[in-house]
């Protein structure tokens, strides 16, 4: 991917993610303006970017990561996105968070700027916020969207 194409793709990701701001939180949903969770936001942006949704996730409970112990979210991201080193993540890239050592990553967000992210979590509509140190310490993986055609 050329630097210009990568920059355009990441800028488009941030612009699309911002159109989801204020979408109410709804577990397992992915409908802009109606409801979504963190994965629904990511899937919705992906669908808008590429014109089709990535794979549909199986039903999942709020405690799915603790229940199963497998890196389901990371493996799905690897099928559709390009894994990058965490320090290389820039606006438009995806971060996966692990809440405790030894547990799989179970939350995702889209970087919107240095130390800023767009995400949804239980009880909160999609929002753009800073990444506090407590969250920063929990970043487990980073991914980049593949280049989009012009």
PyMOL commands that place a pseudoatom at each C-alpha (Angstrom):
pseudoatom trace, name=CA, resn=UNK, resi=1, chain=A, elem=C, hetatm=0, pos=[0.000, 0.000, 0.000]
pseudoatom trace, name=CA, resn=UNK, resi=2, chain=A, elem=C, hetatm=0, pos=[1.355, 3.426, -0.859]
pseudoatom trace, name=CA, resn=UNK, resi=3, chain=A, elem=C, hetatm=0, pos=[1.595, 6.022, 1.880]
pseudoatom trace, name=CA, resn=UNK, resi=4, chain=A, elem=C, hetatm=0, pos=[-0.939, 8.275, 0.116]
pseudoatom trace, name=CA, resn=UNK, resi=5, chain=A, elem=C, hetatm=0, pos=[-3.442, 5.438, -0.350]
pseudoatom trace, name=CA, resn=UNK, resi=6, chain=A, elem=C, hetatm=0, pos=[-2.978, 4.341, 3.248]
pseudoatom trace, name=CA, resn=UNK, resi=7, chain=A, elem=C, hetatm=0, pos=[-3.490, 7.914, 4.476]
pseudoatom trace, name=CA, resn=UNK, resi=8, chain=A, elem=C, hetatm=0, pos=[-6.661, 8.274, 2.362]
pseudoatom trace, name=CA, resn=UNK, resi=9, chain=A, elem=C, hetatm=0, pos=[-8.039, 4.996, 3.666]
pseudoatom trace, name=CA, resn=UNK, resi=10, chain=A, elem=C, hetatm=0, pos=[-7.378, 5.898, 7.289]
pseudoatom trace, name=CA, resn=UNK, resi=11, chain=A, elem=C, hetatm=0, pos=[-8.915, 9.376, 6.831]
pseudoatom trace, name=CA, resn=UNK, resi=12, chain=A, elem=C, hetatm=0, pos=[-12.009, 7.775, 5.292]
pseudoatom trace, name=CA, resn=UNK, resi=13, chain=A, elem=C, hetatm=0, pos=[-12.269, 5.329, 8.220]
pseudoatom trace, name=CA, resn=UNK, resi=14, chain=A, elem=C, hetatm=0, pos=[-12.225, 8.189, 10.743]
pseudoatom trace, name=CA, resn=UNK, resi=15, chain=A, elem=C, hetatm=0, pos=[-14.793, 10.176, 8.741]
pseudoatom trace, name=CA, resn=UNK, resi=16, chain=A, elem=C, hetatm=0, pos=[-17.107, 7.154, 8.540]
pseudoatom trace, name=CA, resn=UNK, resi=17, chain=A, elem=C, hetatm=0, pos=[-16.664, 6.314, 12.229]
pseudoatom trace, name=CA, resn=UNK, resi=18, chain=A, elem=C, hetatm=0, pos=[-17.641, 9.868, 13.154]
pseudoatom trace, name=CA, resn=UNK, resi=19, chain=A, elem=C, hetatm=0, pos=[-20.966, 9.425, 11.332]
pseudoatom trace, name=CA, resn=UNK, resi=20, chain=A, elem=C, hetatm=0, pos=[-21.756, 6.756, 13.956]
pseudoatom trace, name=CA, resn=UNK, resi=21, chain=A, elem=C, hetatm=0, pos=[-21.299, 9.149, 16.903]
pseudoatom trace, name=CA, resn=UNK, resi=22, chain=A, elem=C, hetatm=0, pos=[-24.282, 9.153, 19.309]
pseudoatom trace, name=CA, resn=UNK, resi=23, chain=A, elem=C, hetatm=0, pos=[-25.575, 5.804, 17.997]
pseudoatom trace, name=CA, resn=UNK, resi=24, chain=A, elem=C, hetatm=0, pos=[-27.032, 4.198, 21.145]
pseudoatom trace, name=CA, resn=UNK, resi=25, chain=A, elem=C, hetatm=0, pos=[-25.304, 1.191, 22.665]
pseudoatom trace, name=CA, resn=UNK, resi=26, chain=A, elem=C, hetatm=0, pos=[-27.054, -2.072, 21.853]
pseudoatom trace, name=CA, resn=UNK, resi=27, chain=A, elem=C, hetatm=0, pos=[-25.324, -5.410, 22.394]
pseudoatom trace, name=CA, resn=UNK, resi=28, chain=A, elem=C, hetatm=0, pos=[-24.762, -7.341, 19.109]
pseudoatom trace, name=CA, resn=UNK, resi=29, chain=A, elem=C, hetatm=0, pos=[-26.303, -4.617, 16.914]
pseudoatom trace, name=CA, resn=UNK, resi=30, chain=A, elem=C, hetatm=0, pos=[-24.687, -2.828, 13.968]
pseudoatom trace, name=CA, resn=UNK, resi=31, chain=A, elem=C, hetatm=0, pos=[-27.182, -0.200, 12.767]
pseudoatom trace, name=CA, resn=UNK, resi=32, chain=A, elem=C, hetatm=0, pos=[-25.991, 3.397, 12.521]
pseudoatom trace, name=CA, resn=UNK, resi=33, chain=A, elem=C, hetatm=0, pos=[-28.255, 5.740, 14.453]
pseudoatom trace, name=CA, resn=UNK, resi=34, chain=A, elem=C, hetatm=0, pos=[-30.244, 2.816, 15.877]
pseudoatom trace, name=CA, resn=UNK, resi=35, chain=A, elem=C, hetatm=0, pos=[-27.821, 0.786, 17.979]
pseudoatom trace, name=CA, resn=UNK, resi=36, chain=A, elem=C, hetatm=0, pos=[-24.445, -0.923, 18.046]
pseudoatom trace, name=CA, resn=UNK, resi=37, chain=A, elem=C, hetatm=0, pos=[-21.764, -2.279, 20.318]
pseudoatom trace, name=CA, resn=UNK, resi=38, chain=A, elem=C, hetatm=0, pos=[-18.027, -1.898, 19.723]
pseudoatom trace, name=CA, resn=UNK, resi=39, chain=A, elem=C, hetatm=0, pos=[-17.960, -4.757, 17.212]
pseudoatom trace, name=CA, resn=UNK, resi=40, chain=A, elem=C, hetatm=0, pos=[-21.081, -3.444, 15.482]
pseudoatom trace, name=CA, resn=UNK, resi=41, chain=A, elem=C, hetatm=0, pos=[-19.382, -0.076, 15.014]
pseudoatom trace, name=CA, resn=UNK, resi=42, chain=A, elem=C, hetatm=0, pos=[-16.331, -1.737, 13.482]
pseudoatom trace, name=CA, resn=UNK, resi=43, chain=A, elem=C, hetatm=0, pos=[-18.454, -3.987, 11.248]
pseudoatom trace, name=CA, resn=UNK, resi=44, chain=A, elem=C, hetatm=0, pos=[-20.594, -1.024, 10.166]
pseudoatom trace, name=CA, resn=UNK, resi=45, chain=A, elem=C, hetatm=0, pos=[-17.596, 1.105, 9.211]
pseudoatom trace, name=CA, resn=UNK, resi=46, chain=A, elem=C, hetatm=0, pos=[-16.100, -1.875, 7.353]
pseudoatom trace, name=CA, resn=UNK, resi=47, chain=A, elem=C, hetatm=0, pos=[-19.359, -2.383, 5.404]
pseudoatom trace, name=CA, resn=UNK, resi=48, chain=A, elem=C, hetatm=0, pos=[-19.534, 1.306, 4.463]
pseudoatom trace, name=CA, resn=UNK, resi=49, chain=A, elem=C, hetatm=0, pos=[-15.887, 1.330, 3.429]
pseudoatom trace, name=CA, resn=UNK, resi=50, chain=A, elem=C, hetatm=0, pos=[-15.956, -1.794, 1.254]
pseudoatom trace, name=CA, resn=UNK, resi=51, chain=A, elem=C, hetatm=0, pos=[-19.627, -2.073, 0.266]
pseudoatom trace, name=CA, resn=UNK, resi=52, chain=A, elem=C, hetatm=0, pos=[-20.171, -5.373, 2.057]
pseudoatom trace, name=CA, resn=UNK, resi=53, chain=A, elem=C, hetatm=0, pos=[-20.125, -6.553, 5.632]
pseudoatom trace, name=CA, resn=UNK, resi=54, chain=A, elem=C, hetatm=0, pos=[-17.368, -8.799, 6.909]
pseudoatom trace, name=CA, resn=UNK, resi=55, chain=A, elem=C, hetatm=0, pos=[-18.395, -12.177, 8.270]
pseudoatom trace, name=CA, resn=UNK, resi=56, chain=A, elem=C, hetatm=0, pos=[-21.345, -12.183, 10.634]
pseudoatom trace, name=CA, resn=UNK, resi=57, chain=A, elem=C, hetatm=0, pos=[-20.294, -13.029, 14.168]
pseudoatom trace, name=CA, resn=UNK, resi=58, chain=A, elem=C, hetatm=0, pos=[-22.068, -15.827, 15.976]
pseudoatom trace, name=CA, resn=UNK, resi=59, chain=A, elem=C, hetatm=0, pos=[-24.283, -14.767, 18.887]
pseudoatom trace, name=CA, resn=UNK, resi=60, chain=A, elem=C, hetatm=0, pos=[-22.127, -13.695, 21.819]
pseudoatom trace, name=CA, resn=UNK, resi=61, chain=A, elem=C, hetatm=0, pos=[-22.789, -12.868, 25.441]
pseudoatom trace, name=CA, resn=UNK, resi=62, chain=A, elem=C, hetatm=0, pos=[-21.280, -9.879, 27.261]
pseudoatom trace, name=CA, resn=UNK, resi=63, chain=A, elem=C, hetatm=0, pos=[-18.915, -12.335, 28.984]
pseudoatom trace, name=CA, resn=UNK, resi=64, chain=A, elem=C, hetatm=0, pos=[-17.988, -14.319, 25.847]
pseudoatom trace, name=CA, resn=UNK, resi=65, chain=A, elem=C, hetatm=0, pos=[-14.227, -13.762, 26.216]
pseudoatom trace, name=CA, resn=UNK, resi=66, chain=A, elem=C, hetatm=0, pos=[-14.221, -14.966, 29.790]
pseudoatom trace, name=CA, resn=UNK, resi=67, chain=A, elem=C, hetatm=0, pos=[-16.506, -17.889, 28.919]
pseudoatom trace, name=CA, resn=UNK, resi=68, chain=A, elem=C, hetatm=0, pos=[-14.460, -19.210, 25.986]
pseudoatom trace, name=CA, resn=UNK, resi=69, chain=A, elem=C, hetatm=0, pos=[-10.924, -17.980, 26.600]
pseudoatom trace, name=CA, resn=UNK, resi=70, chain=A, elem=C, hetatm=0, pos=[-10.039, -17.928, 22.900]
pseudoatom trace, name=CA, resn=UNK, resi=71, chain=A, elem=C, hetatm=0, pos=[-8.813, -14.921, 20.912]
pseudoatom trace, name=CA, resn=UNK, resi=72, chain=A, elem=C, hetatm=0, pos=[-11.960, -14.851, 18.765]
pseudoatom trace, name=CA, resn=UNK, resi=73, chain=A, elem=C, hetatm=0, pos=[-11.894, -11.095, 18.165]
pseudoatom trace, name=CA, resn=UNK, resi=74, chain=A, elem=C, hetatm=0, pos=[-8.198, -11.070, 17.253]
pseudoatom trace, name=CA, resn=UNK, resi=75, chain=A, elem=C, hetatm=0, pos=[-8.608, -14.001, 14.858]
pseudoatom trace, name=CA, resn=UNK, resi=76, chain=A, elem=C, hetatm=0, pos=[-11.586, -12.356, 13.126]
pseudoatom trace, name=CA, resn=UNK, resi=77, chain=A, elem=C, hetatm=0, pos=[-9.609, -9.120, 12.792]
pseudoatom trace, name=CA, resn=UNK, resi=78, chain=A, elem=C, hetatm=0, pos=[-6.734, -11.050, 11.232]
pseudoatom trace, name=CA, resn=UNK, resi=79, chain=A, elem=C, hetatm=0, pos=[-9.114, -12.412, 8.578]
pseudoatom trace, name=CA, resn=UNK, resi=80, chain=A, elem=C, hetatm=0, pos=[-10.266, -8.948, 7.458]
pseudoatom trace, name=CA, resn=UNK, resi=81, chain=A, elem=C, hetatm=0, pos=[-7.652, -6.398, 8.532]
pseudoatom trace, name=CA, resn=UNK, resi=82, chain=A, elem=C, hetatm=0, pos=[-3.862, -6.092, 8.433]
pseudoatom trace, name=CA, resn=UNK, resi=83, chain=A, elem=C, hetatm=0, pos=[-2.145, -6.606, 11.787]
pseudoatom trace, name=CA, resn=UNK, resi=84, chain=A, elem=C, hetatm=0, pos=[0.402, -3.911, 12.624]
pseudoatom trace, name=CA, resn=UNK, resi=85, chain=A, elem=C, hetatm=0, pos=[2.690, -3.274, 15.608]
pseudoatom trace, name=CA, resn=UNK, resi=86, chain=A, elem=C, hetatm=0, pos=[0.827, -1.302, 18.280]
pseudoatom trace, name=CA, resn=UNK, resi=87, chain=A, elem=C, hetatm=0, pos=[3.310, 1.631, 18.241]
pseudoatom trace, name=CA, resn=UNK, resi=88, chain=A, elem=C, hetatm=0, pos=[2.634, 2.100, 14.495]
pseudoatom trace, name=CA, resn=UNK, resi=89, chain=A, elem=C, hetatm=0, pos=[-1.124, 2.585, 14.962]
pseudoatom trace, name=CA, resn=UNK, resi=90, chain=A, elem=C, hetatm=0, pos=[-2.437, 5.888, 13.588]
pseudoatom trace, name=CA, resn=UNK, resi=91, chain=A, elem=C, hetatm=0, pos=[-5.802, 7.580, 13.165]
pseudoatom trace, name=CA, resn=UNK, resi=92, chain=A, elem=C, hetatm=0, pos=[-8.078, 5.210, 11.229]
pseudoatom trace, name=CA, resn=UNK, resi=93, chain=A, elem=C, hetatm=0, pos=[-6.499, 2.065, 12.643]
pseudoatom trace, name=CA, resn=UNK, resi=94, chain=A, elem=C, hetatm=0, pos=[-8.213, -0.391, 14.980]
pseudoatom trace, name=CA, resn=UNK, resi=95, chain=A, elem=C, hetatm=0, pos=[-7.188, -1.184, 18.545]
pseudoatom trace, name=CA, resn=UNK, resi=96, chain=A, elem=C, hetatm=0, pos=[-8.211, -4.298, 20.463]
pseudoatom trace, name=CA, resn=UNK, resi=97, chain=A, elem=C, hetatm=0, pos=[-8.236, -4.150, 24.243]
pseudoatom trace, name=CA, resn=UNK, resi=98, chain=A, elem=C, hetatm=0, pos=[-7.695, -6.887, 26.839]
pseudoatom trace, name=CA, resn=UNK, resi=99, chain=A, elem=C, hetatm=0, pos=[-9.243, -6.095, 30.247]
pseudoatom trace, name=CA, resn=UNK, resi=100, chain=A, elem=C, hetatm=0, pos=[-6.974, -8.367, 32.280]
pseudoatom trace, name=CA, resn=UNK, resi=101, chain=A, elem=C, hetatm=0, pos=[-3.774, -10.279, 31.679]
pseudoatom trace, name=CA, resn=UNK, resi=102, chain=A, elem=C, hetatm=0, pos=[-4.540, -13.806, 30.589]
pseudoatom trace, name=CA, resn=UNK, resi=103, chain=A, elem=C, hetatm=0, pos=[-7.916, -12.916, 29.074]
pseudoatom trace, name=CA, resn=UNK, resi=104, chain=A, elem=C, hetatm=0, pos=[-8.589, -12.547, 25.352]
pseudoatom trace, name=CA, resn=UNK, resi=105, chain=A, elem=C, hetatm=0, pos=[-9.085, -9.131, 23.794]
pseudoatom trace, name=CA, resn=UNK, resi=106, chain=A, elem=C, hetatm=0, pos=[-12.792, -8.287, 23.831]
pseudoatom trace, name=CA, resn=UNK, resi=107, chain=A, elem=C, hetatm=0, pos=[-13.175, -4.588, 23.032]
pseudoatom trace, name=CA, resn=UNK, resi=108, chain=A, elem=C, hetatm=0, pos=[-12.369, -2.704, 19.852]
pseudoatom trace, name=CA, resn=UNK, resi=109, chain=A, elem=C, hetatm=0, pos=[-12.071, 0.956, 18.935]
pseudoatom trace, name=CA, resn=UNK, resi=110, chain=A, elem=C, hetatm=0, pos=[-11.044, 3.058, 15.956]
pseudoatom trace, name=CA, resn=UNK, resi=111, chain=A, elem=C, hetatm=0, pos=[-8.231, 5.533, 16.556]
pseudoatom trace, name=CA, resn=UNK, resi=112, chain=A, elem=C, hetatm=0, pos=[-9.330, 9.050, 15.582]
pseudoatom trace, name=CA, resn=UNK, resi=113, chain=A, elem=C, hetatm=0, pos=[-6.140, 10.917, 16.447]
pseudoatom trace, name=CA, resn=UNK, resi=114, chain=A, elem=C, hetatm=0, pos=[-3.201, 10.808, 18.808]
pseudoatom trace, name=CA, resn=UNK, resi=115, chain=A, elem=C, hetatm=0, pos=[-4.516, 9.214, 22.009]
pseudoatom trace, name=CA, resn=UNK, resi=116, chain=A, elem=C, hetatm=0, pos=[-8.152, 9.509, 20.817]
pseudoatom trace, name=CA, resn=UNK, resi=117, chain=A, elem=C, hetatm=0, pos=[-10.619, 6.810, 19.837]
pseudoatom trace, name=CA, resn=UNK, resi=118, chain=A, elem=C, hetatm=0, pos=[-14.167, 6.238, 18.627]
pseudoatom trace, name=CA, resn=UNK, resi=119, chain=A, elem=C, hetatm=0, pos=[-15.948, 3.335, 20.293]
pseudoatom trace, name=CA, resn=UNK, resi=120, chain=A, elem=C, hetatm=0, pos=[-19.071, 2.119, 22.068]
pseudoatom trace, name=CA, resn=UNK, resi=121, chain=A, elem=C, hetatm=0, pos=[-19.320, 0.269, 25.331]
pseudoatom trace, name=CA, resn=UNK, resi=122, chain=A, elem=C, hetatm=0, pos=[-22.042, -0.877, 27.683]
pseudoatom trace, name=CA, resn=UNK, resi=123, chain=A, elem=C, hetatm=0, pos=[-24.216, 2.031, 28.705]
pseudoatom trace, name=CA, resn=UNK, resi=124, chain=A, elem=C, hetatm=0, pos=[-22.530, 4.529, 26.346]
pseudoatom trace, name=CA, resn=UNK, resi=125, chain=A, elem=C, hetatm=0, pos=[-23.524, 5.556, 22.851]
pseudoatom trace, name=CA, resn=UNK, resi=126, chain=A, elem=C, hetatm=0, pos=[-20.764, 5.714, 20.256]
pseudoatom trace, name=CA, resn=UNK, resi=127, chain=A, elem=C, hetatm=0, pos=[-18.400, 8.449, 21.380]
pseudoatom trace, name=CA, resn=UNK, resi=128, chain=A, elem=C, hetatm=0, pos=[-15.060, 9.976, 20.570]
pseudoatom trace, name=CA, resn=UNK, resi=129, chain=A, elem=C, hetatm=0, pos=[-12.876, 10.233, 23.626]
pseudoatom trace, name=CA, resn=UNK, resi=130, chain=A, elem=C, hetatm=0, pos=[-9.335, 10.345, 24.837]
pseudoatom trace, name=CA, resn=UNK, resi=131, chain=A, elem=C, hetatm=0, pos=[-7.549, 7.115, 25.662]
pseudoatom trace, name=CA, resn=UNK, resi=132, chain=A, elem=C, hetatm=0, pos=[-6.850, 7.294, 29.391]
pseudoatom trace, name=CA, resn=UNK, resi=133, chain=A, elem=C, hetatm=0, pos=[-3.762, 5.530, 30.794]
pseudoatom trace, name=CA, resn=UNK, resi=134, chain=A, elem=C, hetatm=0, pos=[-5.891, 2.720, 32.245]
pseudoatom trace, name=CA, resn=UNK, resi=135, chain=A, elem=C, hetatm=0, pos=[-7.170, 1.930, 28.739]
pseudoatom trace, name=CA, resn=UNK, resi=136, chain=A, elem=C, hetatm=0, pos=[-3.815, 2.508, 27.053]
pseudoatom trace, name=CA, resn=UNK, resi=137, chain=A, elem=C, hetatm=0, pos=[-2.236, -0.185, 29.230]
pseudoatom trace, name=CA, resn=UNK, resi=138, chain=A, elem=C, hetatm=0, pos=[-4.855, -2.649, 27.980]
pseudoatom trace, name=CA, resn=UNK, resi=139, chain=A, elem=C, hetatm=0, pos=[-4.172, -2.308, 24.242]
pseudoatom trace, name=CA, resn=UNK, resi=140, chain=A, elem=C, hetatm=0, pos=[-3.458, -5.835, 23.061]
pseudoatom trace, name=CA, resn=UNK, resi=141, chain=A, elem=C, hetatm=0, pos=[-3.427, -5.620, 19.246]
pseudoatom trace, name=CA, resn=UNK, resi=142, chain=A, elem=C, hetatm=0, pos=[-3.562, -3.081, 16.423]
pseudoatom trace, name=CA, resn=UNK, resi=143, chain=A, elem=C, hetatm=0, pos=[-4.887, -3.494, 12.892]
pseudoatom trace, name=CA, resn=UNK, resi=144, chain=A, elem=C, hetatm=0, pos=[-5.150, -1.424, 9.708]
pseudoatom trace, name=CA, resn=UNK, resi=145, chain=A, elem=C, hetatm=0, pos=[-7.953, -1.484, 7.157]
pseudoatom trace, name=CA, resn=UNK, resi=146, chain=A, elem=C, hetatm=0, pos=[-6.773, -2.675, 3.726]
pseudoatom trace, name=CA, resn=UNK, resi=147, chain=A, elem=C, hetatm=0, pos=[-6.434, 0.031, 1.087]
pseudoatom trace, name=CA, resn=UNK, resi=148, chain=A, elem=C, hetatm=0, pos=[-9.686, 1.117, -0.565]
pseudoatom trace, name=CA, resn=UNK, resi=149, chain=A, elem=C, hetatm=0, pos=[-9.989, 1.748, -4.271]
pseudoatom trace, name=CA, resn=UNK, resi=150, chain=A, elem=C, hetatm=0, pos=[-10.175, 5.383, -5.296]
for i in range(1, 150): cmd.bond("trace and resi %d" % i, "trace and resi %d" % (i + 1))
show_as sticks, trace
zoom trace
